[in-house]
Amino acid sequence: MLKIKLFIRGHRNQRTYRIVVAEKKSKRDGKYVEDLGYYNPETKEFKLDKAKLDMWEKNGAQQTEGVRKLLKEQLKQK
């Protein structure tokens, strides 16, 4: 089963996040199938390939709670 999850990058106090498609049981920072975008909480920079996101959701990938909250927050701002 595939999940759309946050992949943590950066140093302890300078976190950035990649939005990726990965196996449900894979580690938080483990291997992933495809990279969909990124989010930087310091600069509030957010980029997402919506076409790829829609394609993966149609193929059965589900969003994790963190991704769901992030997308809801970002779409509300735009």
C-alpha positions in Angstrom: 0.0 0.0 0.0 1.3 3.4 -1.0 1.1 6.6 1.1 1.8 10.2 0.3 4.0 11.3 3.2 6.4 14.0 4.5 10.2 13.2 4.1 12.3 15.2 6.5 15.5 16.9 5.3 17.9 19.4 6.7 19.5 20.0 10.1 17.7 19.8 13.5 16.7 23.5 13.6 16.4 24.0 9.8 14.0 21.3 8.7 12.6 21.2 5.2 10.1 18.6 4.0 9.7 16.7 0.7 6.3 15.4 -0.2 6.8 11.9 -1.5 5.0 8.7 -2.4 6.4 5.8 -0.4 5.4 2.4 0.9 3.3 2.5 4.0 5.8 0.5 6.0 8.9 2.3 4.8 10.9 4.4 7.3 10.2 8.1 7.6 13.4 9.0 5.8 13.7 5.8 3.8 13.3 5.0 0.1 10.4 6.5 -1.8 8.8 6.0 -5.2 8.4 9.5 -6.4 9.0 13.1 -5.3 5.9 15.4 -5.6 7.1 18.6 -4.1 8.5 20.4 -1.0 7.7 22.6 1.9 10.0 25.0 3.9 8.3 26.1 7.1 10.8 28.9 7.7 10.2 30.7 4.5 6.7 29.3 4.0 7.9 28.2 0.5 5.6 25.5 -0.9 5.6 23.7 -4.3 3.6 20.7 -5.3 3.0 19.0 -8.6 -0.8 18.6 -8.5 -1.0 16.5 -11.6 1.3 13.9 -10.1 -0.6 14.1 -6.8 -3.9 13.4 -8.5 -2.4 10.6 -10.6 -1.1 8.8 -7.4 -4.4 9.3 -5.6 -6.3 7.8 -8.5 -3.9 4.8 -8.3 -4.8 4.3 -4.6 -2.1 6.2 -2.7 -3.5 7.8 0.5 -2.3 10.9 2.2 -1.0 10.8 5.8 -2.4 13.1 8.4 0.5 15.5 8.2 0.2 15.8 4.4 -3.5 16.3 4.6 -3.1 19.2 7.2 -0.4 20.8 5.2 -2.3 20.7 1.9 -5.5 22.0 3.6 -3.5 24.9 5.1 -1.7 25.8 1.9 -4.8 25.6 -0.3 -6.6 27.9 2.1 -3.9 30.6 1.8 -4.1 30.7 -2.0 
